[in-house]
Every structure is written in structure tokens, then in C-alpha cells.
Amino acid sequence: MKRASKLIGLAMLVPIVVLWAWWQERRILNRGWGLSELERGWAKAAGVAEPSNIRVMTVDTVPLPMPVSWAEFFHERFGLGIGSPIGMSLRYGIYLADEYMPNPRVLVHEFVHTAQYERLGLFKFMWLYFCQCAFEGYNGAPLECEANEVAARVLERLPRV
């Protein structure tokens, strides 16, 4: 897939995802629960400036920002894959799939993404995240690599539930 084609797809996709993420964050902040003292410590160690703002909501399936048919369109037309996440940070709102709770590794990984949102802002984070995943793959995306590396370091040093 040509770089220009992916950029066109991203330019169409990211604004939609940002609006969806903003709405979903509000939903989680209203319905989710706050972190325990231990979890706030993990979030702080992961770089979150305001761990008390975080709310977590477990769901059967972590929602995607678009219907499956749209995801298939963006994948086929622009080479942008959207998988089935087990967790998703939407700034201070975090979705976790029920089957992965409690899982400190997933939670701390999402805390790192929350710290990235704090550092970059919602739109810039989404733009960089989708561009990195589109051009470098999910496992090669620098924001994902940072989340994996920081989460591993945090979990080595901190007590577990």
C-alpha cells in the first residue's frame, strides 16, 4: 500500500476516532470506577501526572471506533488494520476486557498510554498512534513500544495485587 494512500485514509479516519474517543472517555468517566491506592501508585510510576482522574470500565468486548464494515473498508482500501484490543486507554478513561481482569500488565500498559495522552493531547496522540501503527505495524509503533517497555519496568519494581 502506498504511503500517500495510507495518509489519505488516516486523514479520514483520525478525526472520526478522536470524536469517538472523546465520547467514550466521558462514558467511562461516568460509569467506571476509580483506582485503588496500589493502582494509583502503578499509574504514577507509569508517568501519569493525575492518576486520580483515571476511571476503569470492564466490558465483554472492548468497543471499536467504527462498525466492522468500516474497519474492513479502511483495511482493504488503505491498509489500516484495527484489531480486537484487550484494553484501550482513551485519555483518563480505560476500557478493559472482562476476561483480562485483574491483569496488572494490561492495566499498567494502558496507564502508559494515559501518560502519553497527557503529554501529547488527544488529537496528536491519536494521529501519531494511527500513523505509527499504519507505517510501522502495531508491534513496531514507538508509542506501543514505550508502553510495553515502561509497563515492564514498572511491574518489576512494584508489588502486585
Contact map, one row per residue, 1 for C-alpha under 8 A:
11101100000000000000000000000000000000000000000000000000000000000000000000000110000000000000000000000000000000000000000000000000000000000000000000000000000000000
11111100000000000000000000000000000000000000000000000000000000000000000000000000000000000000000000000000000000000000000000000000000000000000000000000000000000000
11111110000000000000000000000000000000000000000000000000000000000000000000000000000000000000000000000000000000000000000000000000000000100000000000000000000000000
01111111000000000000000000000000000000000000000000000000000000000000000000000000000000000000000000000000000000000000000000000000000000000000000000000000000000000
11111111100000000000000000000000000000000000000000000000000000000000000000000100000000000000000000000000000000000000000000000000000000000000000000000000000000000
11111111110000000000000000000000000000000000000000000000000000000000000000000111000000000000000000000000000000000000000000000000000001000000000000000000000000000
00111111111000000000000000000000000000000000000000000000000000000000000000000000000000000000000000000000000000000000000000000000001000000000000000000000000000000
00011111111100000000000000000000000000000000000000000000000000000000000000000100000000000000000000000000000000000000000000000000000000000000000000000000000000000
00001111111110000000000000000000000000000000000000000000000000000000000001001101000000000000000000000000000000000000000000000000000000000000000000000000000000000
00000111111111000000000000000000000000000000000000000000000000000000000000000000000000000000000000000000000000000000000000000010011000000000000000000000000000000
00000011111111100000000000000000000000000000000000000000000000000000000000000000000000000000000000000000000000000000000000000000000000000000000000000000000000000
00000001111111110000000000000000000000000000000000000000000000000000000000000000000000000000000000000000000000000000000000000000000000000000000000000000000000000
00000000111111111000000000000000000000000000000000000000000000000000000000000000000000000000000000000000000000000000000000000000000000000000000000000000000000000
00000000011111111100000000000000000000000000000000000000000000000000000000000000000000000000000000000000000000000000000000100110010000000000000000000000000000000
00000000001111111110000000000000000000000000000000000000000000000000000000000000000000000000000000000000000000000000000000100000000000000000000000000000000000000
00000000000111111111000000000000000000000000000000000000000000001000000000000000000000000000000000000000000000000000000000000000000000000000000000000000000000000
00000000000011111111100000000000000000000000000000000000000000001000000000000000000000000000000000000000000000000000000000000100000000000000000000000000000000000
00000000000001111111110000000000000000000000000000000000000000000000000000000000000000000000000000000000000000000000000001100100000000000000000000000000000000000
00000000000000111111111000000000000000000000000000000000000000000000000000000000000000000000000000000000000000000000000000000000000000000000000000000000000000000
00000000000000011111111100000000000000000000000000000000000000001000000000000000000000000000000000000000000000000000000000000000000000000000000000000000000000000
00000000000000001111111110000000000000000000000000000000000000001000000000000000000000000100000000000000000000000000000000000000000000000000000000000000000000000
00000000000000000111111111000000000000000000000000000000000000000000000000000000000000000100000000000000000000000000000000000000000000000000000000000000000000000
00000000000000000011111111100000000000000000000000000000000000000000000000000000000000000000000000000000000000000000000000000000000000000000000000000000000000000
00000000000000000001111111110000000000000000000000000000000000000000000000000000000000000100100000000000000000000000000000000000000000000000000000000000000000000
00000000000000000000111111111000000000000000000000000000000000000000000000000000000000000111110000000000000000000000000000000000000000000000000000000000000000000
00000000000000000000011111111100000000000000000000000000000000000000000000000000000000000000100000000000000000000000000000000000000000000000000000000000000000000
00000000000000000000001111111111000000000000000000000000000000000000000000000000000000000000000000000000000000000000000000000000000000000000000000000000000000000
00000000000000000000000111111111000000000000000000000011100000000000000000000000000000000000111000000000000000000000000000000000000000000000000000000000000000000
00000000000000000000000011111111100000000000000000000111000000000000000000000000000000000001100000000000000000000000000000000000000000000000000000000000000000000
00000000000000000000000001111111000000000000000000000000000000000000000000000000000000000000000000000000000000000000000000000000000000000000000000000000000000000
00000000000000000000000000111111100000000000000000000000100000000000000000000000000000000000000000000000000000000000000000000000000000000000000000000000000000000
00000000000000000000000000111111110000000000000000000011110000000000000000000000000000000000100000000000000000000000000000000000000000000000000000000000000000000
00000000000000000000000000001011111000000000000000000011100000000000000000000000000000000000000000000000000000000000000000000000000000000000000000000000000000000
00000000000000000000000000000001111100000000000000011111000000000000000000000000000000000000000000000000000000000000000000000000000000000000000000000000000000000
00000000000000000000000000000000111111110000000000110111000000000000000000000000000000000000000000000000000000000000000000000000000000000000000000000000000000000
00000000000000000000000000000000011111110000000000000000000000000000000000000000000000000000000000000000000000000000000000000000000000000000000000000000000000000
00000000000000000000000000000000001111111000000000000000000000000000000000000000000000000000000000000000000000000000000000000000000000000000000000000000000000000
00000000000000000000000000000000001111111100000000000000000000000000000000000000000000000000000000000000000000000000000000000000000000000000000000000000000000001
00000000000000000000000000000000001111111110000000000000000000000000000000000000000000000000000000000000000000000000000000000000000000000000000000000000000000000
00000000000000000000000000000000001111111111000000110000000000000000000000000000000000000000000000000000000000000000000000000000000000000000000000000000000000000
00000000000000000000000000000000000011111111100000000000000000000000000000000000000000000000000000000000000000000000000000000000000000000000000000000000000000000
00000000000000000000000000000000000001111111110000000000000000000000000000000000000000000000000000000000000100100000000000000000000000000000000000000000011001000
00000000000000000000000000000000000000111111111100100000000000000000000000000000000000000000000000000000000100110000000000000000000000000000000000000000000000000
00000000000000000000000000000000000000011111111111100000000000000000000000000000000000000000000000000000000000000000000000000000000000000000000000000000000000000
00000000000000000000000000000000000000001111111100000000000000000000000000000000000000000000000000000000000000000000000000000000000000000000000000000000010000000
00000000000000000000000000000000000000000111111100000000000000000000000000000000000000000000000000000000000100110010000000000000000000000000000000000110010000000
00000000000000000000000000000000000000000011111110000000000000000000000000000000000000000000000000000000000000110010000000000000000000000000000000000000000000000
00000000000000000000000000000000000000000011111111100000000000000000000000000000000000000000000000000000000000110110010000000000000000000000000000000000000000000
00000000000000000000000000000000000000000001001111100000000000000000000000000000000000000000000000000000000000000010010000000000000000000000000000000000000000000
00000000000000000000000000000000000000000001000111111100000000000000000000000000000000000000000000000000000000000000000000000000000000000000000000000000000000000
00000000000000000000000000000000001000010011000111111100000000000000000000000000000000000000000000000000000000000000000000000000000000000000000000000000000000000
00000000000000000000000000000000011000010000000001111100000000000000000000000000000000000000000000000000000000000000000000000000000000000000000000000000000000000
00000000000000000000000000000000010000000000000001111110000000000000000000000000000000000001000000000000000000000000000000000000000000000000000000000000000000000
00000000000000000000000000001000011000000000000001111111000000000000000000000000000000000001110000000000000000000000000000000000000000000000000000000000000000000
00000000000000000000000000011001111000000000000000001111100000000000000000000000000000000001110000000000000000000000000000000000000000000000000000000000000000000
00000000000000000000000000011001111000000000000000000111110000000000000000000000000000000000111100000000000000000000000000000000000000000000000000000000000000000
00000000000000000000000000010011100000000000000000000011111000000000000000000000000000000000111100000000000000000000000000000000000000000000000000000000000000000
00000000000000000000000000000001000000000000000000000001111100000000000000000000000000000000001111001000000000000000000000000000000000000000000000000000000000000
00000000000000000000000000000000000000000000000000000000111111000000000000000000000000000000001111000000000000000000000000000000000000000000000000000000000000000
00000000000000000000000000000000000000000000000000000000011111000000000000000000000000000000000011100000000000000000000000000000000000000000000000000000000000000
00000000000000000000000000000000000000000000000000000000001111100000000000000000000001000000000011000000000000000000000000000000000000000000000000000000000000000
00000000000000000000000000000000000000000000000000000000001111110000000000000000000111110000001110000000000000000000000000000000000000000000000000000000000000000
00000000000000000000000000000000000000000000000000000000000011111000000000000000000000000000000000000000000000000000000000000000000000000000000000000000000000000
00000000000000000000000000000000000000000000000000000000000001111110000000000000000100000000000000000000000000000000000000000000000000000000000000000000000000000
00000000000000011001100000000000000000000000000000000000000000111110000000000000000000000000000000000000000000000000000000000000000000000000000000000000000000000
00000000000000000000000000000000000000000000000000000000000000011111011000000000000000000000000000000000000000000000000000000000000000000000000000000000000000000
00000000000000000000000000000000000000000000000000000000000000011111111000000000000000000000000000000000000000000000000000000000000000000000000000000000000000000
00000000000000000000000000000000000000000000000000000000000000000111111100000000000000000000000000000000000000000000000000000000000000000000000000000000000000000
00000000000000000000000000000000000000000000000000000000000000000011111110000000000000000000000000000000000000000000000000000000000000000000000000000000000000000
00000000000000000000000000000000000000000000000000000000000000000111111111000000000000000000000000000000000000000000000000000000000000000000000000000000000000000
00000000000000000000000000000000000000000000000000000000000000000111111111100000110000000000000000000000000000000000000000000000000000000000000000000000000000000
00000000000000000000000000000000000000000000000000000000000000000001111111110000100000000000000000000000000000000000000000000000000000000000000000000000000000000
00000000000000000000000000000000000000000000000000000000000000000000111111111100000000000000000000000000000000000000000000000000000000000000000000000000000000000
00000000100000000000000000000000000000000000000000000000000000000000011111111111100000000000000000000000000000000000000000000000000000000000000000000000000000000
00000000000000000000000000000000000000000000000000000000000000000000001111111111110000000000000000000000000000000000000000000000000000000000000000000000000000000
00000000000000000000000000000000000000000000000000000000000000000000000111111111000000000000000000000000000000000000000000000000000000000000000000000000000000000
00000000100000000000000000000000000000000000000000000000000000000000000011111110000000000000000000000000000000000000000000000000000000000000000000000000000000000
10001101100000000000000000000000000000000000000000000000000000000000000011111111000000000000000000000000000000000000000000000000000000000000000000000000000000000
10000100000000000000000000000000000000000000000000000000000000000000000001111111100000000000000000000000000000000000000000000000000001000000000000000000000000000
00000100100000000000000000000000000000000000000000000000000000000000000001110111110000000000000000000000000000000000000000000000000001000000000000000000000000000
00000000000000000000000000000000000000000000000000000000000000000000001101100011111000000000000000000000000000000000000000000000000001000000000000000000000000000
00000000000000000000000000000000000000000000000000000000000000000000001000100001111100000000000000000000000000000000000000000000000000000000000000000000000000000
00000000000000000000000000000000000000000000000000000000000000000000000000000000111110000000000000000000000000000000000000000000000000000000000000000000000000000
00000000000000000000000000000000000000000000000000000000000001010000000000000000011111000000000000000000000000000000000000000000000000000000000000000000000000000
00000000000000000000000000000000000000000000000000000000000001000000000000000000001111110000000000000000000000000000000000000000000000000000000000000000000000000
00000000000000000000000000000000000000000000000000000000000011000000000000000000000111110000000110010000010000000000000000000000000000000000000000000000000000000
00000000000000000000000000000000000000000000000000000000000001000000000000000000000011111000011110000000011001000000000000000000000000000000000000000000000000000
00000000000000000000000000000000000000000000000000000000000001000000000000000000000011111100011100000000000001000000000000000000000000000000000000000000000000000
00000000000000000000000000000000000000000000000000000000000000000000000000000000000000111111111000000000000001101100000000000000000000000000000000000000000000000
00000000000000000000110110000000000000000000000000000000000000000000000000000000000000011111111000000000000000000100000000000000000000000000000000000000000000000
00000000000000000000000010000000000000000000000000000000000000000000000000000000000000001111110000000000000000001100110001000000000000000000000000000000000000000
00000000000000000000000010001000000000000000000000001110000000000000000000000000000000001111110000000000000000000100000000000000000000000000000000000000000000000
00000000000000000000000111011001000000000000000000000111100000000000000000000000000000001111111000000000000000000000000000000000000000000000000000000000000000000
00000000000000000000000010010000000000000000000000000111100000000000000000000000000000111111111100000000000001000000000000000000000000000000000000000000000000000
00000000000000000000000000010000000000000000000000000001111001000000000000000000000000111100111110000000000000000000000000000000000000000000000000000000000000000
00000000000000000000000000000000000000000000000000000001111001000000000000000000000001110000011111011000001000000000000000000000000000000000000000000000000000000
00000000000000000000000000000000000000000000000000000000011111000000000000000000000001100000001111111000000000000000000000000000000000000000000000000000000000000
00000000000000000000000000000000000000000000000000000000011110000000000000000000000000000000000111111000000000000000000000000000000000000000000000000000000000000
00000000000000000000000000000000000000000000000000000000000100000000000000000000000000000000000011111000000000000000000000000000000000000000000000000000000000000
00000000000000000000000000000000000000000000000000000000000000000000000000000000000001000000000111111110010000000000000000000000000000000000000000000000000000000
00000000000000000000000000000000000000000000000000000000010000000000000000000000000000000000000111111110000000000000000000000000000000000000000000000000000000000
00000000000000000000000000000000000000000000000000000000000000000000000000000000000000000000000000011111000000000000000000000000000000000000000000000000000000000
00000000000000000000000000000000000000000000000000000000000000000000000000000000000000000000000000011111111000000000000000000000000000000000000000000000000000000
00000000000000000000000000000000000000000000000000000000000000000000000000000000000000000000000000000111111100000000000000000000000000000000000000000000001000011
00000000000000000000000000000000000000000000000000000000000000000000000000000000000000000000000000000011111110000000000000000000000000000000000000000011001000000
00000000000000000000000000000000000000000000000000000000000000000000000000000000000001100000000000010011111111000000000000000000000000000000000000000000000000000
00000000000000000000000000000000000000000000000000000000000000000000000000000000000000100000000100000011111111100000000000000000000000000000000000000000000000000
00000000000000000000000000000000000000000110010000000000000000000000000000000000000000000000000000000001111111110000000000000000000000000000000000000010011000000
00000000000000000000000000000000000000000000000000000000000000000000000000000000000000000000000000000000111111111000000000000000000000000000000000110110000000000
00000000000000000000000000000000000000000000000000000000000000000000000000000000000000111000010000000000011111111100000000000000000000000000000000100000000000000
00000000000000000000000000000000000000000110011100000000000000000000000000000000000000001000000000000000001111111110000000000000000000000000000000000000000000000
00000000000000000000000000000000000000000010011100000000000000000000000000000000000000000000000000000000000111111111000000000000000000000000000001100110000000000
00000000000000000000000000000000000000000000000000000000000000000000000000000000000000001010000000000000000011111111100000000000000000000000001000100000000000000
00000000000000000000000000000000000000000000000100000000000000000000000000000000000000001111000000000000000001111111110000000000000000000000000000000000000000000
00000000000000000000000000000000000000000000011110000000000000000000000000000000000000000000000000000000000000111111111000000000000000000000000000000000000000000
00000000000000000000000000000000000000000000000000000000000000000000000000000000000000000000000000000000000000011111111110001000000000000000001000000000000000000
00000000000000000000000000000000000000000000000000000000000000000000000000000000000000000010000000000000000000001111111111001000000000000000000000000000000000000
00000000000000000000000000000000000000000000000110000000000000000000000000000000000000000010000000000000000000000111111110000000000000000000000000000000000000000
00000000000000000000000000000000000000000000000000000000000000000000000000000000000000000000000000000000000000000011111110000000000000000000000000000000000000000
00000000000000000000000000000000000000000000000000000000000000000000000000000000000000000000000000000000000000000001111111111000000000000000000000000000000000000
00000000000000000000000000000000000000000000000000000000000000000000000000000000000000000000000000000000000000000001111111111000000000000000000000000000000000000
00000000000000000100000000000000000000000000000000000000000000000000000000000000000000000010000000000000000000000000100111111100000000000000000000000000000000000
00000000000001100100000000000000000000000000000000000000000000000000000000000000000000000000000000000000000000000000000111111110000000000000000000000000000000000
00000000000000000000000000000000000000000000000000000000000000000000000000000000000000000000000000000000000000000000000111111111000000000000000000000000000000000
00000000000000000000000000000000000000000000000000000000000000000000000000000000000000000000000000000000000000000001100111111111100000000000000000000000000000000
00000000000001001100000000000000000000000000000000000000000000000000000000000000000000000000000000000000000000000000000001111111110000000000000000000000000000000
00000000010001000000000000000000000000000000000000000000000000000000000000000000000000000000000000000000000000000000000000111111111000000000000000000000000000000
00000000000000000000000000000000000000000000000000000000000000000000000000000000000000000000000000000000000000000000000000011111111100000000000000000000000000000
00000000000000000000000000000000000000000000000000000000000000000000000000000000000000000000000000000000000000000000000000001111111110000000101000000000000000000
00000000010001000000000000000000000000000000000000000000000000000000000000000000000000000000000000000000000000000000000000000111111111000000000000000000000000000
00000010010000000000000000000000000000000000000000000000000000000000000000000000000000000000000000000000000000000000000000000011111111100000000000000000000000000
00000000000000000000000000000000000000000000000000000000000000000000000000000000000000000000000000000000000000000000000000000001111111111101111000000000000000000
00000000000000000000000000000000000000000000000000000000000000000000000000000000000000000000000000000000000000000000000000000000111111111111100000000000000000000
00000100000000000000000000000000000000000000000000000000000000000000000000000011100000000000000000000000000000000000000000000000011111111100000000000000000000000
00100000000000000000000000000000000000000000000000000000000000000000000000000000000000000000000000000000000000000000000000000000001111111000000000000000000000000
00000000000000000000000000000000000000000000000000000000000000000000000000000000000000000000000000000000000000000000000000000000000111111111100000000000000000000
00000000000000000000000000000000000000000000000000000000000000000000000000000000000000000000000000000000000000000000000000000000000111111111100000000000000000000
00000000000000000000000000000000000000000000000000000000000000000000000000000000000000000000000000000000000000000000000000000000000111011111100100000000000000000
00000000000000000000000000000000000000000000000000000000000000000000000000000000000000000000000000000000000000000000000000000000000010011111100110000000000000000
00000000000000000000000000000000000000000000000000000000000000000000000000000000000000000000000000000000000000000000000000000000000110011111110110000000000000000
00000000000000000000000000000000000000000000000000000000000000000000000000000000000000000000000000000000000000000000000000000000100110011111111110000000000000000
00000000000000000000000000000000000000000000000000000000000000000000000000000000000000000000000000000000000000000000000000000000000100000001111111000000000000000
00000000000000000000000000000000000000000000000000000000000000000000000000000000000000000000000000000000000000001001000000000000100100000000111111100000000000000
00000000000000000000000000000000000000000000000000000000000000000000000000000000000000000000000000000000000000000000000000000000000000000111111111110000000000000
00000000000000000000000000000000000000000000000000000000000000000000000000000000000000000000000000000000000000000000000000000000000000000011111111111000000000000
00000000000000000000000000000000000000000000000000000000000000000000000000000000000000000000000000000000000000010000000000000000000000000000011111111100000000000
00000000000000000000000000000000000000000000000000000000000000000000000000000000000000000000000000000000000011011000000000000000000000000000001111111110000000000
00000000000000000000000000000000000000000000000000000000000000000000000000000000000000000000000000000000000010000000000000000000000000000000000111111111000000000
00000000000000000000000000000000000000000000000000000000000000000000000000000000000000000000000000000000000000000000000000000000000000000000000011111111100000000
00000000000000000000000000000000000000000000010000000000000000000000000000000000000000000000000000000000000010010000000000000000000000000000000001111111110000000
00000000000000000000000000000000000000000000010000000000000000000000000000000000000000000000000000000000100110010000000000000000000000000000000000111111111000000
00000000000000000000000000000000000000000000000000000000000000000000000000000000000000000000000000000000100000000000000000000000000000000000000000011111111100000
00000000000000000000000000000000000000000000000000000000000000000000000000000000000000000000000000000000000000000000000000000000000000000000000000001111111110000
00000000000000000000000000000000000000000100110000000000000000000000000000000000000000000000000000000000000100000000000000000000000000000000000000000111111111000
00000000000000000000000000000000000000000100000000000000000000000000000000000000000000000000000000000001100100000000000000000000000000000000000000000011111111110
00000000000000000000000000000000000000000000000000000000000000000000000000000000000000000000000000000000000000000000000000000000000000000000000000000001111111000
00000000000000000000000000000000000000000000000000000000000000000000000000000000000000000000000000000000000000000000000000000000000000000000000000000000111111100
00000000000000000000000000000000000000000100000000000000000000000000000000000000000000000000000000000000000000000000000000000000000000000000000000000000011111110
00000000000000000000000000000000000000000000000000000000000000000000000000000000000000000000000000000000000000000000000000000000000000000000000000000000001011111
00000000000000000000000000000000000000000000000000000000000000000000000000000000000000000000000000000001000000000000000000000000000000000000000000000000001001111
00000000000000000000000000000000000001000000000000000000000000000000000000000000000000000000000000000001000000000000000000000000000000000000000000000000000000111
